[in-house]
Amino acid sequence: MTATVTAPAGRRGIGRKAVLPWLFLAPGLLLAVVFKFVPMGKGIWLSFFKVRPFLGDRWIGLDNYTRVLGDHRFQDAVGHTLVLGVGISLGAIVVGFLLALLLEGQARSLKILRTAVFLPVVTATAVVGELWRLMYYPTSDGLINNALGLLGLGPAQFLDDPGTALWSTMVMGIWMGAPYNMVIILAGLAGVDRSQYEAAAMDGVTLWQRLRHITLPAIRPALGIVLTLAAIRGLRVFTEVYVLTGGGPAGSTDVWMTRAYTLGFTRNDIGGASAASVVLLCVTLLLTVTVNHFRKRGDVR
């Protein structure tokens, strides 16, 4: 006589509950594996080869990395990336914080304004870049130059002057990133205890003191998230530069991603482009871990 052991019904239910979320996630995970992680692995693999279509790839080890990192144009592009990334990140955080303070509240008009301000985030970057390119048009017919003409100032070569092209691109990046940061900061402001504001008003504290001692400490987690996302976006800036200037004039706006794009699709240097992309991946991971480390330390304090 054999004994049959059956699993408890509760255990079977727990098993179904554990499997069900993965079934819903499976299509997205499959797409991520096929279109993200597999190409990422292929790019890492190709970075160690001299890619020769139809002739066979040849292993060259770290030569692609040494060649790319020693390229003065790539070094200039890294410098432009840092300037553009830091400028866009800090500018978008400051402007987003100011917008959040101005548009905080439950009034219907504020909800409409928040929706209008958020539109640049949901608009395709290529479309936004084309609109700004028209606004920067270098003659008096351009929107910005037309306004400058009313003030008696001559038309400025915003995108055609190597001295102003990078800063003009930065302005557009701040304009696009600030509304996204605004939404996250608004979520943080919603958790601020209003009784602290009332007590501060009774004590006669100034606006700056209220922001410094009440608002900023309360939204520190939201600011940490914004800073992490901004740092990642700053290093991966591409579409704004590609649409506005294409890396010009004279390479003054060439950034990390546009340089990798040029290596891969203009010079057909697939190995070099892969090496540049892998270095960017490593720097992004390192920056993300560092920012999260300091953010957690700040939360503990």
Buried (B, 14 or more C-beta within 10 A) or exposed (E): EEEEEEEEEEEEEEEEEEEEEEEEEEEEEEEEEEEEEEEEEEBBEBBBBBBEEEEEBEEBEEBBBEBBBEBEBBEBBBEBBBBBBBBBBBBBBEBBBEBBBEBBEEEEEEEEBBEEBBEBBEEEBEEBBEBBBEBBBBEEEBEBBBEBBEEEEEBBBBBBBBEBBBBBBBBBBBBBBBBBBBBBBBBBBEEBEEEBBEEBEEEEBEEEEBEEEBBEEBBBBBBBBBBBBBBBBBBBBBBBBBBBBBBBBEBBBBBBBBBBBBBBEEEEBBBBBBBBBBBBBEBBEEBBEEBBEEBEEEEEE
